[in-house]
Amino acid sequence: MIGCYVLYSKKLNKFYVGATQEDLSERIAKHNYQSYGKHRFTAKASDWELFLFISTDDYAKAVRIERKIKSMKSSAYIRNLRQYPELLNKLVSST
């Protein structure tokens, strides 16, 4: 499963954006169990859940989408991506 994913933590009230080529459920479990190290951003919480997944044909496109979302620096933008399909379609087609 290749794509860009957005996780949400209720404990932190924060989003985390990433790209993956791995199985998505395994990736989320790794974030929740601090498999990427105790000093990583996602190690601050163990309640990460999938907020949004954007499937792509290749990993390079997933990374471009990830960087675009991160460059917006906006939780409102992330919420709008899920709420408004046309905004999500525009993001995917422009990257």
N, C-alpha and C positions, 0 to 999 in steps of 0.2 A: 504494500500500500504506500504509494508515493504521494506526498502532498505537504501542505503547510497546515499547521494546527495551532489553535489558540486554547490555552488552558486557563481556568479561573480558580482562584483560591478564595473561599469565603473568609477564612481566617485572616488573610492579608488584605482582602478586598482588592486584589491585583490580578492582572492578566500576564500570561507568559506566551510568547510567540516563538514557534520553532518550525523546523522543516525536518521531514523524516523519509527514510526509505525502508524503515523497519515496520513491523507490525505495530499498529497504533496503540493497542491495549498494553503491549509490552513496554512501549515507550513511556506511556503515562505511569505505569507501575514503577519504572525505573526512576522517574521524577519523584514519585511519592515515597520511595524507599531510599532516597539520597544516593543512588547508584553513581551519580555523576560527581560526587564529592560533597563534603559538608560545607564548603565555602561557596558553592554555587547559589544563584538566586533562588532556584526552586527548592533548595534544601531548607529554606526558612519555613516551609509548610509541608504538610503531608496529606492535604485534602484537595490536591489538584484534580479537577474534573474537566472533561472535554467541553468546551464552549462552542467551538466552530472547527470544522475540518474542510479544507479546500483541496480536492483531489486534483492532481496534475499528471501529465504524461511522463514528465522527467523531473529528476531532482533539481536540475538547474533552474527550472521555472518555479519550483517550490521555494527555493532560496530567494529568487527575485521577489516573489510575493511576500515572503517573510520580511525582507528588508524594506519593502514599500510600507507594510503595515507598521513596522517599528519606526520608520522615519516620520510617520504621522504623529507619534507620541501622544495618542489620544484614546482613552478608554471609550469615549463617546463614538469615535470612528469605528472601533471594534464592535460595539453594540449595534451600530447602524449596519455594519456588514451582514450581521445575522438577520436583522429586521427587514432590510430592504434588498431583495435579490438583484435589483437592477444595479445597485452600487457594487455588489459583489461581482456581477458579470462585467462591469466596467473595469474593475481592478484586474480581473483575470485576463481580459482581452488587451489591456494596456501594458502588461508586463511580459 
